[in-house]
Amino acid sequence: MSKEQGSTTVQTANKPVRPVLIVSEHTVYEYSAFLEHLLAGLADESIAPGLVCPATCDVDSITPSNVQVIRFPTFDLPFMGWQNRRVLQQQLAAFKPTVLHCLCEGKAALTKGISAQMNLPYVLSVSSPQKKWTRLPVSTRRCSKIIVPAKSIGAGFAKAHPRLADRIQQVNPGTFAAEARAGILQPGRPASMVTIHPLDRIGNFENVLAAVRHLVIEGYELIFAIMGQGRAERHLRRLLAALGLLGTVVIVPRLKNWRSVVSAGDIYIRLEPTESFDPYVLEAMSAGTVTAACIRGVDELLVDGQTCVTFEPDNELSIYNNLQRLFDRPEFARKLAEGARQYIRQNHSVSKMVGDILQCYRDAQQRYEQQ
């Protein structure tokens, strides 16, 4: 009996992995770098995944040629729900997946339903802490792994879903660390600062812009690029005019190649605490850009004095003091940037991420077949 069971385990472990990734517009927009690295890593392992995404998502630039893109919903009409599900199931049946991977909490219910209809195991990625009163729809039978990018997110999920606590696995999002940079905050040229933040509320920018104004008045030469869009853009431009910063601060939409802009800057600023894993801080650190970040929220990448400088939320003086600290001590700033880059190199490699996620897929297949 044990010999027969062992043979089944070996067969399951050697079974080809054919995953389908289910993503939302939010995933493609906010975590495009992570998704691109994962798809490329699977391609390097000779694995051809499927990708279920909304029709509005532009994924052509991040999908290798071996990825089969399935658009859902097919008909973007409120009364076509069951027809869209039927078309999706037909397309997935033709693809013949062995495991599903839901990369967005917002698609948890859809993934749970598909896994039941197609009798498939799945894994679920969770990028923000869960609250007990907003628990996700998760199948205790078919969901084998809960993938989290940080310990604090895993702890929050365990509190909200105690029955699934043993399935939580931390997989650090992977990226590529650039070569060491020597040109940060060079004398003789203006310092360049970048932030990526939606322009939804003018209050998000008031303190940082007041700090920038004081730096300019004191003679510091700098350029501050704000990347984002939103309903508060007109009010933000009025505020810049009132502060006399129209020649210092530029506002541009978030560009597709935002990583190139961040890597060209001297300082990346995280304006507010975030409850989700912050992909912009990860990419800024990997590029060797100095990070100045608002503390609290999910901030495991942020170690003051080692990988970044931190400031208190809604505290103009704290922002000013820490930016001035970087301007006045460029060697210290370069040391922080290098410390962050090395941390990313050691803890957030793409190869490790892809290997860990592939193992989650194999574990899911094996667990489900042994039930």
Beta strands, then each sheet from edge to edge (+ up, - down):
strand 1: 19-22
strand 2: 50-53
strand 3: 68-71
strand 4: 99-102
strand 5: 122-125
strand 6: 143-148
strand 7: 168-170
strand 8: 191-196
strand 9: 222-227
strand 10: 249-252
strand 11: 267-270
strand 12: 290-294
strand 13: 309-311
sheet 1: 3+ 2+ 1+ 4+ 5+ 6+ 7+
sheet 2: 10+ 9+ 8+ 11+ 12+ 13+
end
